[in-house]
Amino acid sequence: MTLTTMPAVLDLDAQCVLHTYTRAPFVLTHGEGVYLYDSEGRRYLDLAAGIAVNALGYGDPALLAAISQQAARLIHVSNLYLTAPQAELAARLCALSFAGKVFFCNSGAEANEAAIKLARKWVYANHPGAGKTGLVAFENGFHGRTIGALSVTPRPRYQDPFRPLLPDVTIAPFNDLEAAAGIIGPDTCAVIVEPVQGEGGVHVATPEFLQGLRALCDAHDAVLIFDEVQCGMGRTGMLWAHQASGVTPDIMTLAKPLAGGLPIGAALISDRIAAAIEVGDHGSTFGGGPLVASAARVVLERISDPAFLRHVEAMGAALRDGLAALRAPQIVEVRGRGLMIGVELTVPAAEVVSAGYAHGLIMVSAGPNVLRLVPPLILEQVHVDEALEKLDAILRG
Ligand SMILES: Cc1ncc(COP(=O)(O)O)c(C=O)c1O
């Protein structure tokens, strides 16, 4: 059964898919480069990339070749068995970061669950019985929808129906080191922070804030977790967003773009933390299987190329400068780093996102009045120009 017509898909979706999302009013059928196409033959310039996932866009030949070759050989074996793609991916992630070990899972929320559990285990092994159970997270942070990740995602709309959540969580103001110093203490197990907040409105952590959190965690023997699920893997023009601060975490979580659109999550762990982890402490049936790991190897090699990262930085600057130059009265502020851009508006972002569809432009919001632009990282100047032209037309009404 092939369902290409939009009414048929809409109908089945309305009947059978649990509606936890507001859907865009079209049915996507395929993509090419930075463009998506719908069932009515309309083309969209994609500034959303499946919510900061499709870093290499659509139809990248090397990515497709890696996926199809590996799929023909071996898709899944579970983590009871060794496969070369997983070991090789872990080795590359370690070589390119502070980490000594990698735990693989399937999503951003799972990566953060792993990070919280690993931090707890490290405390259990190193400070037994000390009551060192506190988790510190930040206003406007987003770490996922599973109970642990949700517990450190302070949004009443997301949290309230699901209480009780994890205990001993304290929420601190973002980029406020003095406040953090009053909260992080001997009872703190872990601090979790996004170096660039995504869902919460695209807010960049200052280097001083991340450096200060590092010092506080060191002073109180707490585990510092950087959630780079959205801002990592080249999105900011650096391979890891925290590189802008000069400090490294104890654990970094990754997901979205890592396997080019296939589901993957990873917790990158320092040797110090990894030393506390034993067989049986955590697990995942699918995590880091050979198919996703083969895809991720291609994505990681491409993105970690300094020339690729320079391109991201240049395109990000062009898009940000162009947005500022629009001088649209609805634009309050343009912020972000690399190709992770937030445009704060005086009007609801959802209205601009909707208007974008009619102009062949796909965007997402980040909160009620922030437009989030997280395009495929392969975006070129010609696409930046097209995006600015379209946004200009949309904002002029
Ligand atoms: C920073 C951050 N962490 C965690 C998550 C959760 O990832 P997932 O939806 O893959 O569970 C997201 C998703 O948007 C995110 O932006």
The ligand as a Gaussian input file, in Angstrom:
#p B3LYP/6-31G(d) Opt

LIG

0 1
 C       19.799000      19.743000      24.136000
 C       18.886000      18.587000      23.971000
 N       19.011000      17.519000      24.775000
 C       18.222000      16.447000      24.661000
 C       17.235000      16.388000      23.698000
 C       16.365000      15.170000      23.588000
 O       16.698000      14.475000      22.451000
 P       15.711000      13.345000      21.849000
 O       14.516000      14.063000      21.317000
 O       16.549000      12.693000      20.783000
 O       15.397000      12.437000      22.972000
 C       17.072000      17.461000      22.829000
 C       15.996000      17.441000      21.819000
 O       15.603000      18.417000      21.276000
 C       17.903000      18.590000      22.965000
 O       17.781000      19.647000      22.176000

